[in-house]
Amino acid sequence: MTLLADLLSTVFDRRYRRDGPRVKDGRPLCDLSLALVGSAGETSGLALAEEILARFADLDDAGKLAFFRDIAGMNIDPEAVRTTLEDYERNPTKAGYRAFMEAAEPPRQELIRRLNRVPGATGALVRMRAELLRLTGADPELQALDLDFRHLFASWFNRGFLVLRPISWESPAQVLDKIIAYEAVHAIDSWDDLRRRLQPSDRRCFAFFHPAMPDEPLIFVEVALVKGTPGSVQALLAEDREAMPASQADTAVFYSISNCQAGLANISFGNSLIKQVAADLAADLPGLKTFVTLSPIPGLTKWLTAQGQNWQDATADQMKALAAHYLLNAKVQNGAPFDPVARFHLGNGAIVHAVHADADVSDKGRAQSGGAMVNYLYDLPKVAQNHETFATTQKVIASADVKTLAGSVTLTPSKNTEER
């Protein structure tokens, strides 16, 4: 995998070299953007793109908002779209279709493409979108601009371009630093804590990388190889636990999955990552028969509070039942599960397998779910079927034990359950 990554990185590393230092162009960024879209020369276009990216990086928030509003104005001409579509409907020729496609694509998409020609620009554009998301608010023009970024990123970061790499204690320090920084589920408190998650024989970590951003993980998953299905994240991460040979494990536990790039929000990698890692582990370790998560339930206490439930005084058994009821019955207005982690794993084809009380006794775990956690089971032969069922019906597939727990609780979901 490392060799493949190096080869792809070489392909993506476009060696544009300028003679001498960058010559600054004093024109406003809006003018530079229009000039870049209209430029015909490769060298002049690269110089313009480099200038725009360099200038944008130095802007304050007000300047960035002004830039985004300027390029959001590089929009489609609705009349041209209507005219070319009508022409194509009357005479569906190749030329007519090309004219319609050109009219239907806003010039700002071509601007983003041309900015991406500069070496290192892909990462800069991901950071640019992160700033756009941070500053957009409810502005409809800026939201439309974000859709253009998403449209392009969905192609640039599709699964065919991604490289799966194992992360180990021997990985480059700059990558390990980022794993610590980007861990979003269970904070990594120190280098010793990181070592406990990477170095023992029964621990694994995998990340997706893009060849244009070879030192920036896009998403990573941490895996524990264990016997049986775990019910405590503190036990998985305990300092004094004894490692065992990976060959003795019968279960792979995905206990943390973290998206690393804010600018790639809503560009889905997790589905491919978990399935690829599960398939690779199954091939390497034939003794692995079960693939589960040990997942947080981040919306639980919020939802229970909205229902008027005094979850703070619940016993362990009551908390398990409340969590099961929530996972199976709490919905947003479109019928999908209220819990975002549930939507993710069920959408990937997993099922709700088991619920545990006192499974995350950290302050964060207590605050978001009263300490409860859930195992989502990835039954590899049934993942595709489960995915289709959930996608078409929004039905939550769960084990008999979880259904029994959920059935022991009677609550009426709040009419004010928010849309997600």
Solvent accessible surface area in square Angstrom, and as a share of the most:
residue,aa,sasa,rsa
1,M,109,0.49
2,T,88,0.51
3,L,129,0.64
4,L,97,0.48
5,A,2,0.01
6,D,75,0.39
7,L,102,0.51
8,L,47,0.23
9,S,22,0.14
10,T,98,0.57
11,V,112,0.64
12,F,48,0.20
13,D,53,0.27
14,R,81,0.29
15,R,175,0.64
16,Y,52,0.20
17,R,190,0.69
18,R,106,0.39
19,D,149,0.77
20,G,47,0.45
21,P,116,0.73
22,R,76,0.28
23,V,131,0.76
24,K,154,0.65
25,D,38,0.20
26,G,80,0.77
27,R,106,0.39
28,P,81,0.51
29,L,19,0.10
30,C,41,0.25
31,D,62,0.32
32,L,0,0.00
33,S,1,0.00
34,L,96,0.48
35,A,29,0.23
36,L,1,0.01
37,V,35,0.20
38,G,64,0.61
39,S,24,0.15
40,A,111,0.86
41,G,38,0.37
42,E,125,0.56
43,T,97,0.56
44,S,58,0.38
45,G,6,0.06
46,L,14,0.07
47,A,48,0.37
48,L,21,0.10
49,A,0,0.00
50,E,29,0.13
51,E,5,0.02
52,I,0,0.00
53,L,22,0.11
54,A,30,0.23
55,R,67,0.24
56,F,13,0.05
57,A,74,0.57
58,D,125,0.65
59,L,53,0.26
60,D,98,0.51
61,D,62,0.32
62,A,72,0.56
63,G,20,0.19
64,K,25,0.10
65,L,39,0.19
66,A,52,0.40
67,F,5,0.02
68,F,0,0.00
69,R,121,0.44
70,D,61,0.32
71,I,1,0.01
72,A,2,0.01
73,G,54,0.52
74,M,16,0.07
75,N,73,0.38
76,I,67,0.34
77,D,81,0.42
78,P,75,0.47
79,E,101,0.45
80,A,35,0.27
81,V,28,0.16
82,R,127,0.47
83,T,59,0.34
84,T,24,0.14
85,L,70,0.35
86,E,85,0.38
87,D,59,0.30
88,Y,62,0.24
89,E,122,0.54
90,R,174,0.63
91,N,92,0.47
92,P,92,0.58
93,T,57,0.33
94,K,157,0.67
95,A,65,0.50
96,G,16,0.15
97,Y,103,0.39
98,R,117,0.43
99,A,42,0.32
100,F,47,0.19
101,M,102,0.46
102,E,120,0.54
103,A,19,0.15
104,A,41,0.31
105,E,60,0.27
106,P,10,0.06
107,P,53,0.33
108,R,10,0.04
109,Q,16,0.07
110,E,43,0.19
111,L,0,0.00
112,I,1,0.00
113,R,76,0.28
114,R,42,0.15
115,L,1,0.00
116,N,23,0.12
117,R,107,0.39
118,V,13,0.07
119,P,48,0.30
120,G,54,0.52
121,A,1,0.01
122,T,5,0.03
123,G,7,0.06
124,A,24,0.19
125,L,0,0.00
126,V,2,0.01
127,R,148,0.54
128,M,3,0.01
129,R,0,0.00
130,A,24,0.18
131,E,36,0.16
132,L,0,0.00
133,L,64,0.32
134,R,134,0.49
135,L,32,0.16
136,T,15,0.09
137,G,62,0.60
138,A,88,0.68
139,D,36,0.18
140,P,101,0.63
141,E,96,0.43
142,L,1,0.00
143,Q,86,0.38
144,A,35,0.27
145,L,0,0.00
146,D,15,0.08
147,L,108,0.54
148,D,10,0.05
149,F,0,0.00
150,R,84,0.31
151,H,105,0.47
152,L,7,0.03
153,F,0,0.00
154,A,54,0.42
155,S,60,0.39
156,W,43,0.15
157,F,4,0.01
158,N,65,0.33
159,R,89,0.33
160,G,68,0.65
161,F,82,0.34
162,L,11,0.06
163,V,6,0.03
164,L,10,0.05
165,R,42,0.15
166,P,66,0.41
167,I,8,0.04
168,S,42,0.27
169,W,53,0.19
170,E,140,0.63
171,S,18,0.12
172,P,80,0.50
173,A,68,0.52
174,Q,91,0.40
175,V,5,0.03
176,L,8,0.04
177,D,72,0.37
178,K,49,0.21
179,I,1,0.00
180,I,44,0.22
181,A,78,0.60
182,Y,56,0.21
183,E,17,0.07
184,A,64,0.49
185,V,29,0.16
186,H,19,0.09
187,A,74,0.57
188,I,13,0.07
189,D,120,0.62
190,S,51,0.33
191,W,110,0.39
192,D,88,0.46
193,D,10,0.05
194,L,1,0.00
195,R,95,0.35
196,R,68,0.25
197,R,7,0.02
198,L,12,0.06
199,Q,87,0.39
200,P,33,0.21
201,S,57,0.37
202,D,4,0.02
203,R,9,0.03
204,R,68,0.25
205,C,2,0.01
206,F,19,0.08
207,A,0,0.00
208,F,0,0.00
209,F,3,0.01
210,H,5,0.02
211,P,6,0.04
212,A,19,0.15
213,M,13,0.06
214,P,48,0.30
215,D,57,0.30
216,E,38,0.17
217,P,0,0.00
218,L,2,0.01
219,I,3,0.01
220,F,0,0.00
221,V,0,0.00
222,E,1,0.01
223,V,0,0.00
224,A,0,0.00
225,L,1,0.00
226,V,22,0.13
227,K,132,0.56
228,G,36,0.34
229,T,55,0.32
230,P,21,0.13
231,G,27,0.26
232,S,31,0.20
233,V,2,0.01
234,Q,67,0.30
235,A,63,0.49
236,L,11,0.05
237,L,39,0.19
238,A,32,0.25
239,E,135,0.60
240,D,124,0.64
241,R,63,0.23
242,E,159,0.71
243,A,56,0.43
244,M,38,0.17
245,P,67,0.42
246,A,14,0.10
247,S,87,0.56
248,Q,94,0.42
249,A,3,0.02
250,D,56,0.29
251,T,3,0.02
252,A,0,0.00
253,V,0,0.00
254,F,7,0.03
255,Y,3,0.01
256,S,4,0.02
257,I,41,0.21
258,S,1,0.01
259,N,105,0.54
260,C,11,0.07
261,Q,22,0.10
262,A,73,0.57
263,G,1,0.01
264,L,8,0.04
265,A,40,0.31
266,N,110,0.56
267,I,19,0.09
268,S,92,0.59
269,F,8,0.03
270,G,3,0.03
271,N,44,0.23
272,S,36,0.23
273,L,0,0.00
274,I,0,0.00
275,K,65,0.27
276,Q,59,0.26
277,V,0,0.00
278,A,0,0.00
279,A,51,0.39
280,D,43,0.22
281,L,4,0.02
282,A,34,0.26
283,A,81,0.63
284,D,107,0.56
285,L,26,0.13
286,P,101,0.63
287,G,36,0.35
288,L,8,0.04
289,K,155,0.66
290,T,38,0.22
291,F,9,0.04
292,V,0,0.00
293,T,1,0.01
294,L,0,0.00
295,S,5,0.03
296,P,20,0.13
297,I,0,0.00
298,P,44,0.28
299,G,4,0.04
300,L,0,0.00
301,T,11,0.06
302,K,109,0.46
303,W,3,0.01
304,L,0,0.00
305,T,87,0.50
306,A,71,0.55
307,Q,29,0.13
308,G,66,0.63
309,Q,56,0.25
310,N,96,0.49
311,W,42,0.15
312,Q,120,0.53
313,D,110,0.57
314,A,28,0.22
315,T,79,0.46
316,A,49,0.38
317,D,107,0.55
318,Q,97,0.43
319,M,9,0.04
320,K,60,0.25
321,A,10,0.08
322,L,21,0.10
323,A,0,0.00
324,A,0,0.00
325,H,11,0.05
326,Y,2,0.01
327,L,2,0.01
328,L,29,0.14
329,N,60,0.31
330,A,0,0.00
331,K,61,0.26
332,V,7,0.04
333,Q,132,0.59
334,N,97,0.50
335,G,28,0.27
336,A,9,0.07
337,P,1,0.01
338,F,7,0.03
339,D,2,0.01
340,P,49,0.31
341,V,32,0.18
342,A,0,0.00
343,R,61,0.22
344,F,64,0.27
345,H,6,0.03
346,L,3,0.02
347,G,20,0.19
348,N,6,0.03
349,G,0,0.00
350,A,1,0.01
351,I,27,0.14
352,V,0,0.00
353,H,53,0.24
354,A,24,0.18
355,V,6,0.03
356,H,41,0.18
357,A,20,0.16
358,D,71,0.37
359,A,0,0.00
360,D,6,0.03
361,V,71,0.41
362,S,45,0.29
363,D,131,0.68
364,K,106,0.45
365,G,1,0.01
366,R,98,0.36
367,A,68,0.53
368,Q,34,0.15
369,S,1,0.01
370,G,9,0.09
371,G,0,0.00
372,A,0,0.00
373,M,1,0.00
374,V,0,0.00
375,N,0,0.00
376,Y,0,0.00
377,L,32,0.16
378,Y,2,0.01
379,D,46,0.24
380,L,65,0.32
381,P,122,0.77
382,K,111,0.47
383,V,11,0.06
384,A,72,0.56
385,Q,128,0.57
386,N,13,0.07
387,H,60,0.27
388,E,98,0.44
389,T,42,0.24
390,F,18,0.07
391,A,58,0.45
392,T,105,0.61
393,T,83,0.48
394,Q,55,0.24
395,K,121,0.51
396,V,15,0.08
397,I,44,0.22
398,A,9,0.07
399,S,24,0.16
400,A,76,0.59
401,D,108,0.56
402,V,1,0.01
403,K,106,0.45
404,T,100,0.58
405,L,47,0.23
406,A,6,0.05
407,G,64,0.61
408,S,83,0.54
409,V,26,0.15
410,T,131,0.76
411,L,32,0.16
412,T,118,0.68
413,P,58,0.37
414,S,30,0.19
415,K,200,0.85
416,N,135,0.69
417,T,17,0.10
418,E,71,0.32
419,E,83,0.37
420,R,111,0.40
